[in-house]
Amino acid sequence: MKSAIKSGLLALAAAALPAVASAHPAIGEAAGFGHGFAHPISGLDHVLAMVMVGVFAFQLGGRATWLVPTTFVLVMGLGSALGVAGNNVPFVETGIALSVVVLSAIVAFNVKAPLAAALGIIGLFAIFHGYAHGAEMPENAAGASYAAGFMMATALLHAAGLALGYLIGRAGERQGVFVTRTAGGLAAVAGVGILAGLI
Protein backbone atom coordinates (compact mmCIF):
# COMPACT_ATOMS: atom_id res chain seq x y z
CA MET A 1 0.00 0.00 0.00
CA LYS A 2 2.82 2.36 0.92
CA SER A 3 4.61 1.69 -2.38
CA ALA A 4 1.32 2.25 -4.25
CA ILE A 5 0.92 5.65 -2.63
CA LYS A 6 4.50 6.59 -3.45
CA SER A 7 3.93 5.50 -7.04
CA GLY A 8 0.75 7.56 -7.15
CA LEU A 9 2.54 10.67 -5.90
CA LEU A 10 5.31 10.16 -8.46
CA ALA A 11 2.68 9.77 -11.16
CA LEU A 12 1.05 13.00 -9.99
CA ALA A 13 4.36 14.85 -10.25
CA ALA A 14 5.07 13.34 -13.66
CA ALA A 15 1.60 14.29 -14.90
CA ALA A 16 2.01 17.84 -13.69
CA LEU A 17 5.31 18.49 -15.47
CA PRO A 18 4.00 18.38 -19.04
CA ALA A 19 1.05 20.54 -18.05
CA VAL A 20 3.31 23.21 -16.58
CA ALA A 21 5.59 23.06 -19.60
CA SER A 22 2.62 23.56 -21.93
CA ALA A 23 0.76 26.06 -19.79
CA HIS A 24 0.53 28.46 -22.72
CA PRO A 25 0.17 26.36 -25.85
CA ALA A 26 -0.97 28.05 -29.01
CA ILE A 27 -4.31 26.64 -30.14
CA GLY A 28 -6.83 23.82 -30.16
CA GLU A 29 -7.38 20.96 -27.75
CA ALA A 30 -3.92 21.34 -26.23
CA ALA A 31 -4.72 24.94 -25.35
CA GLY A 32 -7.96 23.91 -23.69
CA PHE A 33 -6.71 20.91 -21.74
CA GLY A 34 -3.24 22.30 -21.08
CA HIS A 35 -4.52 25.62 -19.77
CA GLY A 36 -7.20 23.89 -17.72
CA PHE A 37 -4.79 21.39 -16.17
CA ALA A 38 -2.19 24.06 -15.40
CA HIS A 39 -4.59 26.53 -13.78
CA PRO A 40 -5.21 24.73 -10.44
CA ILE A 41 -1.51 23.91 -10.01
CA SER A 42 -0.26 27.38 -10.94
CA GLY A 43 -1.48 29.13 -7.80
CA LEU A 44 -0.58 28.40 -4.19
CA ASP A 45 -4.14 29.15 -3.06
CA HIS A 46 -5.64 26.49 -5.32
CA VAL A 47 -2.99 23.89 -4.49
CA LEU A 48 -3.28 24.33 -0.72
CA ALA A 49 -7.08 24.28 -0.74
CA MET A 50 -7.28 21.19 -2.98
CA VAL A 51 -4.77 19.22 -0.91
CA MET A 52 -6.59 20.21 2.30
CA VAL A 53 -9.86 18.92 0.79
CA GLY A 54 -8.17 15.55 0.33
CA VAL A 55 -6.76 15.48 3.86
CA PHE A 56 -10.14 16.55 5.27
CA ALA A 57 -11.84 13.72 3.36
CA PHE A 58 -9.33 11.23 4.76
CA GLN A 59 -9.85 12.49 8.31
CA LEU A 60 -13.62 12.06 8.02
CA GLY A 61 -13.21 8.55 6.61
CA GLY A 62 -15.92 6.22 5.33
CA ARG A 63 -18.04 7.53 2.46
CA ALA A 64 -16.53 10.99 2.91
CA THR A 65 -13.25 9.80 1.40
CA TRP A 66 -14.87 9.79 -2.03
CA LEU A 67 -17.96 11.97 -1.51
CA VAL A 68 -16.05 15.07 -0.37
CA PRO A 69 -13.60 15.22 -3.32
CA THR A 70 -16.29 14.19 -5.83
CA THR A 71 -18.68 16.86 -4.57
CA PHE A 72 -15.96 19.49 -4.80
CA VAL A 73 -15.10 18.60 -8.40
CA LEU A 74 -18.75 18.50 -9.52
CA VAL A 75 -19.76 21.76 -7.83
CA MET A 76 -16.56 23.36 -9.10
CA GLY A 77 -17.73 22.46 -12.60
CA LEU A 78 -20.99 24.33 -11.97
CA GLY A 79 -19.05 27.30 -10.64
CA SER A 80 -16.88 27.36 -13.75
CA ALA A 81 -20.00 27.48 -15.91
CA LEU A 82 -21.01 30.65 -14.05
CA GLY A 83 -17.60 32.13 -14.79
CA VAL A 84 -17.70 31.23 -18.48
CA ALA A 85 -21.22 32.67 -18.79
CA GLY A 86 -20.03 35.94 -17.26
CA ASN A 87 -22.35 35.77 -14.26
CA ASN A 88 -21.20 37.83 -11.32
CA VAL A 89 -20.15 35.93 -8.20
CA PRO A 90 -19.01 38.42 -5.54
CA PHE A 91 -15.90 38.10 -3.36
CA VAL A 92 -14.35 35.31 -5.44
CA GLU A 93 -10.73 35.98 -4.46
CA THR A 94 -11.73 36.45 -0.83
CA GLY A 95 -13.70 33.20 -0.95
CA ILE A 96 -10.72 31.33 -2.40
CA ALA A 97 -8.34 32.72 0.25
CA LEU A 98 -10.86 31.93 3.01
CA SER A 99 -11.14 28.37 1.68
CA VAL A 100 -7.44 27.90 2.38
CA VAL A 101 -7.76 29.31 5.90
CA VAL A 102 -10.95 27.44 6.83
CA LEU A 103 -10.03 24.07 5.30
CA SER A 104 -6.54 24.23 6.81
CA ALA A 105 -7.98 25.03 10.24
CA ILE A 106 -10.44 22.14 9.89
CA VAL A 107 -7.53 19.82 9.11
CA ALA A 108 -5.32 21.22 11.88
CA PHE A 109 -8.01 20.71 14.52
CA ASN A 110 -9.25 17.43 12.98
CA VAL A 111 -12.84 18.66 12.94
CA LYS A 112 -15.24 15.72 12.63
CA ALA A 113 -18.06 17.54 10.88
CA PRO A 114 -21.24 15.65 9.93
CA LEU A 115 -21.07 14.59 6.29
CA ALA A 116 -23.87 16.95 5.21
CA ALA A 117 -22.10 19.92 6.82
CA ALA A 118 -18.78 18.90 5.28
CA LEU A 119 -20.36 18.70 1.82
CA GLY A 120 -21.99 22.10 2.33
CA ILE A 121 -18.67 23.73 3.25
CA ILE A 122 -16.88 22.00 0.40
CA GLY A 123 -19.61 22.97 -2.09
CA LEU A 124 -19.52 26.63 -1.08
CA PHE A 125 -15.78 26.92 -1.60
CA ALA A 126 -15.94 24.87 -4.81
CA ILE A 127 -18.16 27.54 -6.38
CA PHE A 128 -15.47 30.19 -5.83
CA HIS A 129 -12.68 28.00 -7.18
CA GLY A 130 -14.76 26.90 -10.15
CA TYR A 131 -15.82 30.45 -10.98
CA ALA A 132 -12.18 31.55 -11.03
CA HIS A 133 -11.28 28.72 -13.43
CA GLY A 134 -14.17 29.57 -15.74
CA ALA A 135 -13.72 33.34 -15.67
CA GLU A 136 -10.01 33.01 -16.44
CA MET A 137 -10.43 30.60 -19.35
CA PRO A 138 -8.28 31.80 -22.29
CA GLU A 139 -10.26 32.95 -25.33
CA ASN A 140 -8.57 30.39 -27.58
CA ALA A 141 -9.24 27.48 -25.22
CA ALA A 142 -11.78 24.79 -26.07
CA GLY A 143 -14.32 24.87 -23.25
CA ALA A 144 -14.92 21.15 -22.72
CA SER A 145 -11.24 20.19 -22.81
CA TYR A 146 -10.35 23.16 -20.58
CA ALA A 147 -12.92 21.98 -18.01
CA ALA A 148 -11.63 18.40 -18.26
CA GLY A 149 -8.11 19.69 -17.62
CA PHE A 150 -8.83 21.65 -14.45
CA MET A 151 -11.18 18.98 -13.11
CA MET A 152 -8.53 16.29 -13.60
CA ALA A 153 -5.81 18.41 -11.99
CA THR A 154 -8.11 19.15 -9.07
CA ALA A 155 -8.94 15.46 -8.62
CA LEU A 156 -5.22 14.62 -8.62
CA LEU A 157 -4.56 17.27 -5.97
CA HIS A 158 -7.38 15.77 -3.89
CA ALA A 159 -5.75 12.35 -4.33
CA ALA A 160 -2.45 13.81 -3.14
CA GLY A 161 -4.27 15.13 -0.05
CA LEU A 162 -5.80 11.70 0.61
CA ALA A 163 -2.35 10.12 0.25
CA LEU A 164 -0.87 12.73 2.60
CA GLY A 165 -3.58 11.98 5.16
CA TYR A 166 -2.82 8.28 4.92
CA LEU A 167 0.91 8.81 5.34
CA ILE A 168 0.33 11.09 8.34
CA GLY A 169 -1.93 8.44 9.84
CA ARG A 170 0.81 5.85 9.41
CA ALA A 171 3.14 8.08 11.44
CA GLY A 172 1.29 7.01 14.56
CA GLU A 173 -1.27 8.71 16.74
CA ARG A 174 1.01 11.13 18.58
CA GLN A 175 3.29 12.03 15.66
CA GLY A 176 0.36 12.06 13.24
CA VAL A 177 -1.55 14.62 15.30
CA PHE A 178 1.53 16.83 15.50
CA VAL A 179 2.23 16.59 11.77
CA THR A 180 -1.41 17.23 10.88
CA ARG A 181 -1.67 20.27 13.15
CA THR A 182 1.62 21.63 11.89
CA ALA A 183 0.72 21.14 8.22
CA GLY A 184 -2.77 22.57 8.69
CA GLY A 185 -1.43 25.47 10.74
CA LEU A 186 1.22 26.38 8.17
CA ALA A 187 -1.33 26.19 5.36
CA ALA A 188 -3.73 28.38 7.37
CA VAL A 189 -0.98 30.97 7.91
CA ALA A 190 -0.32 30.92 4.17
CA GLY A 191 -4.05 31.40 3.61
CA VAL A 192 -4.06 34.46 5.88
CA GLY A 193 -1.12 35.80 3.88
CA ILE A 194 -3.03 35.24 0.64
CA LEU A 195 -6.12 36.88 2.13
CA ALA A 196 -4.05 39.90 3.20
CA GLY A 197 -2.38 40.12 -0.20
CA LEU A 198 1.08 39.34 1.20
CA ILE A 199 1.51 36.14 -0.83
Solvent accessible surface area in square Angstrom, and as a share of the most:
residue,aa,sasa,rsa
1,M,154,0.69
2,K,99,0.42
3,S,81,0.52
4,A,61,0.47
5,I,20,0.10
6,K,108,0.46
7,S,66,0.42
8,G,40,0.38
9,L,61,0.30
10,L,129,0.64
11,A,61,0.47
12,L,32,0.16
13,A,55,0.43
14,A,59,0.46
15,A,42,0.32
16,A,21,0.16
17,L,124,0.62
18,P,81,0.51
19,A,10,0.08
20,V,87,0.50
21,A,92,0.72
22,S,47,0.30
23,A,22,0.17
24,H,160,0.71
25,P,28,0.18
26,A,78,0.61
27,I,134,0.68
28,G,39,0.38
29,E,119,0.53
30,A,62,0.48
31,A,0,0.00
32,G,0,0.00
33,F,75,0.31
34,G,7,0.07
35,H,25,0.11
36,G,0,0.00
37,F,9,0.04
38,A,8,0.06
39,H,32,0.14
40,P,1,0.00
41,I,38,0.20
42,S,88,0.57
43,G,21,0.20
44,L,88,0.44
45,D,23,0.12
46,H,14,0.06
47,V,41,0.23
48,L,33,0.16
49,A,0,0.00
50,M,1,0.00
51,V,25,0.14
52,M,8,0.03
53,V,0,0.00
54,G,0,0.00
55,V,3,0.02
56,F,0,0.00
57,A,0,0.00
58,F,72,0.30
59,Q,25,0.11
60,L,37,0.18
61,G,24,0.23
62,G,66,0.64
63,R,155,0.57
64,A,6,0.04
65,T,43,0.25
66,W,144,0.51
67,L,34,0.17
68,V,0,0.00
69,P,15,0.09
70,T,59,0.34
71,T,28,0.16
72,F,0,0.00
73,V,20,0.12
74,L,108,0.54
75,V,32,0.18
76,M,0,0.00
77,G,18,0.17
78,L,126,0.62
79,G,0,0.00
80,S,8,0.05
81,A,58,0.45
82,L,67,0.33
83,G,7,0.07
84,V,85,0.49
85,A,75,0.58
86,G,62,0.60
87,N,70,0.36
88,N,130,0.67
89,V,23,0.13
90,P,78,0.49
91,F,155,0.65
92,V,19,0.11
93,E,111,0.50
94,T,58,0.34
95,G,4,0.04
96,I,2,0.01
97,A,3,0.03
98,L,70,0.35
99,S,0,0.00
100,V,0,0.00
101,V,32,0.18
102,V,53,0.30
103,L,0,0.00
104,S,0,0.00
105,A,34,0.26
106,I,16,0.08
107,V,2,0.01
108,A,8,0.07
109,F,143,0.59
110,N,69,0.35
111,V,63,0.36
112,K,126,0.53
113,A,19,0.15
114,P,97,0.61
115,L,47,0.23
116,A,83,0.65
117,A,46,0.36
118,A,0,0.00
119,L,43,0.22
120,G,46,0.44
121,I,56,0.28
122,I,0,0.00
123,G,11,0.10
124,L,96,0.48
125,F,16,0.07
126,A,0,0.00
127,I,60,0.31
128,F,30,0.13
129,H,0,0.00
130,G,0,0.00
131,Y,31,0.12
132,A,4,0.03
133,H,1,0.00
134,G,4,0.04
135,A,55,0.43
136,E,92,0.41
137,M,49,0.22
138,P,34,0.21
139,E,184,0.83
140,N,71,0.36
141,A,11,0.08
142,A,34,0.26
143,G,39,0.37
144,A,90,0.70
145,S,15,0.10
146,Y,4,0.01
147,A,29,0.22
148,A,48,0.37
149,G,0,0.00
150,F,2,0.01
151,M,50,0.23
152,M,99,0.44
153,A,1,0.01
154,T,0,0.00
155,A,46,0.36
156,L,52,0.26
157,L,12,0.06
158,H,3,0.01
159,A,49,0.38
160,A,14,0.11
161,G,0,0.00
162,L,47,0.23
163,A,15,0.11
164,L,64,0.32
165,G,4,0.04
166,Y,43,0.16
167,L,52,0.26
168,I,15,0.08
169,G,45,0.44
170,R,143,0.52
171,A,46,0.35
172,G,30,0.29
173,E,153,0.69
174,R,205,0.75
175,Q,107,0.48
176,G,6,0.06
177,V,69,0.40
178,F,143,0.59
179,V,58,0.33
180,T,13,0.08
181,R,137,0.50
182,T,56,0.33
183,A,32,0.25
184,G,0,0.00
185,G,27,0.26
186,L,121,0.60
187,A,7,0.05
188,A,19,0.15
189,V,103,0.59
190,A,18,0.14
191,G,0,0.00
192,V,81,0.47
193,G,8,0.07
194,I,32,0.16
195,L,76,0.38
196,A,68,0.53
197,G,60,0.58
198,L,149,0.74
199,I,115,0.58
